Amino acid sequence: MNKRTIKTVTNRILRSMMEDEKQLKLLLATETINVPDRQLDGLFVRIEQLLSRISNGQNKIILLQDLV
């Protein structure tokens, strides 16, 4: 297998995951005291989306490593 391609794809996935992690940390730092949960629904959905993207990126890297 082409190691350069594998490294490039892995780095691309990692960069995307790092950006998602930064966004996730910002959202998790959002002040939510005295705000009803139903008003925070959009925040919760976005957090779940970012977690899903990070998890998906991890799975891609693991699969790529298994194939090598």
Secondary structure, 3 states (H helix, E strand, C coil): CCHHHHHHHHHHHHHHHHHHHHHHHHHHCCCCCCCCHHHHHHHHHHHHHHHHHHHHHHHHHHHHHHHC
